[in-house]
Amino acid sequence: MRVCAIDIHHHYVPNSLLEEAKNHSKTLGVEFTETDGQKALSFAGSPKFVLQRELSGVDERLKMMQESKLAVAALEAHTATLGYRLTGEQGESWCRVYNEGIKELVTRYPDRFVGIASVPLQDAVRAAKVLEHAVRDLKLCGGYIGTNVKGNYYNSTDFDPFWAKAQELDALVVMHPEDVAGSEKMAPYGLRLICGNPADSALSLGFMTYSGVFDRFPDLKLCVLHGGGFFPYHLGRFDQGWAVRSGPRAAQAKKPPSGYLKNIYYDDMIYRVDTIDYLRRLAGADHIMVGTDYPFTLGDWKAVEKIEALDCPDSEKELMLEGNAKRLLKL
C-alpha cells in the first residue's frame, strides 16, 4: 500500500521550549539543567525528568517516519512535561510556549507534521482558553492531556470548562497516561510503563464513563493512546459494574460504558495484529488510528504494517491508516 499513514502518537519537545526554561525558569516555575549532555526539567521543585535526546531531534524522526511508512506525524508533548504541578498562570505560559514550539516545526515541515496542543488542565478555564488559541490562531489540530491531573481523575465537574470548549471547537482530545496510580509499587522490570500506563488509561476511562462526562458532552471526541489501555479488553467487566453497583457506588452515567464507545478513539499501539483486530471489531475501523509512541523503546515502528496485515477490506485499512486522522484532525 502507498505511504499515507498518519501517526497520532508521536512525542516532541522543542529546543525553543528548553531555551525558555533555561532563560526564564523563575517566571515559568520550570528548572532546566544539563549534565554531561543530559538535559532535564523539573516542575515546581519536582524530581528532575531526564529528556531522551531524540525527543527534540528532527532528522532521526524523519528517517524513522520514512522507514515506517508514515506520511505525517501529529506532534505531542511528552506527558511528563505538561507541567501540571505549576500554578494555573505558570501552566498557561508554559503550554503557550510549548505550542509555539510545535507550531514552528509544523511551519518548517507542513507536509510532514501537524500539532496537538498542550493545555494547563490544572486550571480548566485556562486550559479552555489555551486550546481555543491553539486551534483557532496557531491552527493546531486538537488538545493533549494526561490521564489525571496530580492524581485527580475526571469524575468531577471541575474539568467541564475544558470539555465544553473541546466540544465547541470539535477538537479531538488525545489522552496519555501520566502520574500513574500505584506506580510506587511498579519499579521492578519497568512495570510502571508496561502495566501501569494501560492501567491508568483504563482507570481514567472508568471515571469518565461512570461519572457522566459523555452525558454532559455527547459530542466530545477522546483518543486514548496505547489502544485504550486495558479498557476495551475488559469492557464487559466495566458494563457489569455499571449494572450491579448500587447506593454510593452506583454509576452516575445514564448508559453503561459500552454506550459511549462512539466518543472514544484509539491508536493501534498494542503490538499484536490479533489484538488490533479485536479492537477493530469492538470499536469499528472508523475509531482506530496509527500510533508509534516515537521515540521510546516500548514504541512500535511497525504500527502501519500491523494494520496492513489485518484481514479486513482495504477500505477499512485506509480509514485506520489515514482517513480517521484526516477527519478528526481536519486535515
N, C-alpha and C positions, 0 to 999 in steps of 0.2 A: 504494500500500500504506500501511497505517497507520504512525504514528510509534511504533516499538517497538525500534529498534536500540540495541545496547549497544556502546560504544566501548572496546575493550580496550587502546588505545594512546593515552594521554591524560596528559600530564605536568603536575605541580603542585608548587609549592614554597610551603609555608605561611608566612605572615608571622610566625607564632609561632616557627617554626624559625629565622628570621633574627634575631629578637629574642634567642633563646637564644645564638646565635653571637655577637651583639653584646655580651651581658652576661656570658658565661661562656667567652670564647674560649680562655683558658689551660687551663681544665679540659677542654674539648672538643677542643682542638687545631685549632680552626677559626677563621680570622680573617674577620671581616665588615668590609667597607669600603663607603662610599658617597661618590661623587664626581660632582658635577653631576647628581644624581638617579639615577646609575647604581649599582646595588647589585652587589657582587661577593663571592665566597667564595674562600678559599684554605685548602687542607687540608695540615697538617703542613709548611708552608713551600712548597707547590707554587705554580706561577703562578696568578694570580687568574683566576677564571672569572666573567665578567660574566653576570648574570641578566637575561634578557629580561623586561620589565615584566609581560607577560601571564601569565608563569608563576605569579604569585601572585594575579592578578585572578580575580574570580568573575563579575561582571556580563557582561563580554565573553564569557566562557566559556559562560554560559547562553544568551546570544544566538546564538553560533555553533552550539550544540547544537540550538537550536530551528530555525535555518535549515538545518541539515544533517540533520534528521530523526533526531536522537539522543535517545532517551528517557533513557538512563543512560550515564555515563562512569565507567570504572574509573581512579581517581586513582593515578598512579605518580610516583616521583621523576624528576627529571632525572638521567640516569645519571652525569653528571659530579659530582653532589652526593651520591653514595652514600658517599664518604669512605673508600675502600679504602686510602688512604695512612695513615690513622690507626692507632694501636695497636688491638688487639682490644678492650680495655676502652673506649677512647675511641669506637671504632666502634659498640660496643653502645649506649653512652649517646646518641650522635648518632642512630642509627637509631630508638631508642625515642622520642626527641623528635620525629623526623620522623613516625613512625607515629601518635603522639598528635595531631599537627597535621592529618594526613589524617583521622583519626577525628573531629576536631572539625568539619570541613566536611561529612563524611558525616552527622553528627548534625544539622547545620543543614538539610541538604537530603537527607533519607533516600530520597526518591523519585527523585533525580537523580544521586546519586553512590554508588559503593562504593569501597572502599580496597584497594590492593595494598601489602603491607608491604616496606619497605626492610630489608635484613639485612646484618650485617657479615661478609661472606664471606671477609675476610682471616683470620678465625678461625671455622672451620666449626662448632665446638662452640657458640660463642656465637651464630652465625647460626641454628643449630637452635633454641636457646633463645628468641631474639627472634621467630622465626617462630611458635613454639608460643604464646607470649604474645599475639602479634598476632592469630592465628586464634582462639584459644580465649577470650581475655579481651577484646580490642578488637573482635572479630568482623570483622576484615578478611578478605579473600577469597583470599589467596594471597601469594606472595613475588615480589620483583622483584630481578633480578641483572644484572650486566654480562656480556659475552661472555668476559671473563677478569678476573683479579684481579692487577693490576700486572704484566701480561704472562704470568701463569701460567694456562694453559688447564686444562680439566677432564679430563685424561687420567691423573691420579694418584688414589690413594685418599684423599688428604688432605681432599677435599671430601665424603667419604662420610657423615659425621655429618649434614650438611645434607640431602643427597639422601634419607637414611634417614628423617629427620624429615618432609620433604615428602611422601614416600610414605606414612608412617604417618598423617599428617593428611589424606591425599588432597587435598593443596593444590596448585593449579596454580602452576607457577613460570614467570614471564614473563621472557624474556631480551632484552636490548637491547645493541647494540654500544657499547663504550667502550674507551679506550686502544688504539686500532686499530693493529694490526701494520703497519709500513711507512708510517705516516701522515706521517712527516717528508718523504716524497717526494711527498705529495699536496696540498700547499698551493695550487698554481695551480688556478684555476677552481672552487675549493671541492670538489675531488675527494675530499678526506678524508671528507666526508659522502656524496657521490654514489656513489663507488666503494668507499671504504674501509669504510663501515658494513656494506653487504651482504657484502663480502668477509670481514670479521671474523666475522660470524654463520656463514658457511659454514665458516670455519676452526675455529670453536668446535664446531660440529656434527661436523666431521670428527674432531676429537679425541674427542668423546664417543661417536660411533658406532663408531670403530675401537678404542677402549680398553676397551670392555665396560661402560660405565656402565649401559646399559639391560639388560645381562645381570644385573648385581647388583641393579638396582632396576627390575624388569619392569613395575611399575605406576606409575612416575614419569610425570608429565604436564608437558611442557615446551612453552610457547608461544614461538616465535621470531618476533620482530617484523620488519617490512619484508618480509612474505611469505616468511620463512625465509632472507633474504639470497639468495646465489646457489646455496645447497644444492639446492633441489628441481629447479632447472633444469639442473643437471649431475649429477643422481643417478646416471645411467648411468656417468659417469666415477668417481664415488665407489665404486660397486659393482665396477667393473673393477679399481680399485686394491686393493680388498679381495681380489679373486680372484687377482691376479697377483703381488702383493708377497710375498716370502718372506724368511726369515732375520730379521735385526734390524729390517727394515722391514715385517714381516708384522703385520697387524692382530691384536689380542688378542681381538676380539669374536667370538662364535660365529656370527653371521649378518652378511651384507652390510648396509650402511646402509639399504637399502630394507626390510630385515626389521624395522626399528624405527620405521617410519612411524606405527605405532599410538600411539607415545609422543609424537609431535611434532604441535603445533598451530601455526596461523599466523594473522596478520591479513591483511587484503586491501589493505594499503598499498603496492601495486605499480602503481597508476595505470591500467593498461590492462585493459579488460574481457576481451580475449582471453587475457591473461596470467593473470588471475584464473580464467578458465575452465580453462586448463591445470592450474592448481594444484588446482582443484576435482576435475578428472578424475584427477589423480595421488593426492591425499591423501584425497579424499572430502569431500562437503559437510559432514560431521559433524566436520571438523577445521579449519574456517575461521571467523574472526570479523571483525567490522568493526574497522578501525584508522585513525585520522586523523592521529596524531602532533601533535596540538594542543600548543603554539601555533606551531609552527615553519613557516617558509615552504616547506619541502620537504613539508609535510603535504598531505593530500588531504581537503578538506571535502566532497567528493562521493563519499566511500567507500561510503555507503549506496546512492547512485544507481547505482554500478558493479555492485553485487550485484543490484539491481532490474533492471538491463539484461541480465543473463545469460539465455541461452537454456536454461533448466532448469526443472523443476517448482517451483511456488510453495512446496511443502513443503521443498525444499532451500534456497530463498531464506530461508525463515523460520528454518531451522536456523542459517544463516550470520549473519542479522541479529540474532537474539536467542536461539534455542534452545540453541546450543552454549555461549554465555557463561553463560546461566542454569544449565546443567548443571555446567559446570566451576567456576563461582564459587559454586555452591549458593545461587542467588537464589530 
